[in-house]
Amino acid sequence: MNNQGVAISKLISELVLAKQVERYEAWLVEINDEMMRFDGFVSLDIIRPRDENHLEYLILIRFDSEVTLKAWE
């Protein structure tokens, strides 16, 4: 199967220690800026934790094809 022309998404889940949240948030800003310049990048969505006792961030990254996603990885 050839997925070269099919948009693709990747979901990343990360647990962050409470003492690292400020640093992680700063990193998210940096990575978002870098991602926007990457060939084939479509969008990046961040779902922040709702529970301060379970600091799980979900990051949804979209690329225009599987090829560009693999190049990013």
Contacts in CASP RR format, 6 or more apart in sequence:
PFRMAT RR
TARGET T0000
AUTHOR 0000-0000-0000
METHOD contacts of the structure
MODEL  1
MNNQGVAISKLISELVLAKQVERYEAWLVEINDEMMRFDGFVSLDIIRPR
DENHLEYLILIRFDSEVTLKAWE
3 65 0 8 1.000
3 66 0 8 1.000
4 65 0 8 1.000
4 66 0 8 1.000
4 67 0 8 1.000
5 64 0 8 1.000
5 65 0 8 1.000
5 66 0 8 1.000
6 65 0 8 1.000
6 66 0 8 1.000
7 42 0 8 1.000
7 62 0 8 1.000
7 63 0 8 1.000
7 64 0 8 1.000
7 65 0 8 1.000
8 62 0 8 1.000
8 63 0 8 1.000
8 65 0 8 1.000
8 66 0 8 1.000
8 69 0 8 1.000
9 60 0 8 1.000
9 61 0 8 1.000
9 62 0 8 1.000
9 63 0 8 1.000
10 60 0 8 1.000
10 61 0 8 1.000
10 63 0 8 1.000
10 69 0 8 1.000
11 58 0 8 1.000
11 59 0 8 1.000
11 60 0 8 1.000
12 58 0 8 1.000
12 59 0 8 1.000
12 60 0 8 1.000
12 61 0 8 1.000
13 56 0 8 1.000
13 57 0 8 1.000
13 58 0 8 1.000
13 59 0 8 1.000
14 24 0 8 1.000
14 56 0 8 1.000
14 57 0 8 1.000
14 59 0 8 1.000
15 54 0 8 1.000
15 55 0 8 1.000
15 56 0 8 1.000
15 57 0 8 1.000
16 24 0 8 1.000
16 49 0 8 1.000
16 55 0 8 1.000
16 56 0 8 1.000
16 57 0 8 1.000
17 55 0 8 1.000
18 52 0 8 1.000
18 55 0 8 1.000
21 55 0 8 1.000
24 57 0 8 1.000
28 46 0 8 1.000
28 57 0 8 1.000
28 59 0 8 1.000
31 44 0 8 1.000
32 44 0 8 1.000
32 46 0 8 1.000
35 41 0 8 1.000
35 44 0 8 1.000
35 61 0 8 1.000
36 44 0 8 1.000
38 68 0 8 1.000
38 72 0 8 1.000
39 68 0 8 1.000
39 71 0 8 1.000
40 63 0 8 1.000
40 64 0 8 1.000
40 65 0 8 1.000
40 68 0 8 1.000
41 61 0 8 1.000
41 62 0 8 1.000
41 63 0 8 1.000
41 64 0 8 1.000
41 68 0 8 1.000
41 72 0 8 1.000
42 62 0 8 1.000
42 63 0 8 1.000
42 64 0 8 1.000
43 60 0 8 1.000
43 61 0 8 1.000
43 62 0 8 1.000
44 59 0 8 1.000
44 60 0 8 1.000
44 61 0 8 1.000
44 62 0 8 1.000
45 59 0 8 1.000
45 60 0 8 1.000
46 57 0 8 1.000
46 58 0 8 1.000
46 59 0 8 1.000
46 60 0 8 1.000
47 57 0 8 1.000
47 58 0 8 1.000
47 59 0 8 1.000
47 60 0 8 1.000
48 57 0 8 1.000
49 55 0 8 1.000
49 56 0 8 1.000
49 57 0 8 1.000
61 69 0 8 1.000
61 72 0 8 1.000
63 69 0 8 1.000
63 72 0 8 1.000
END
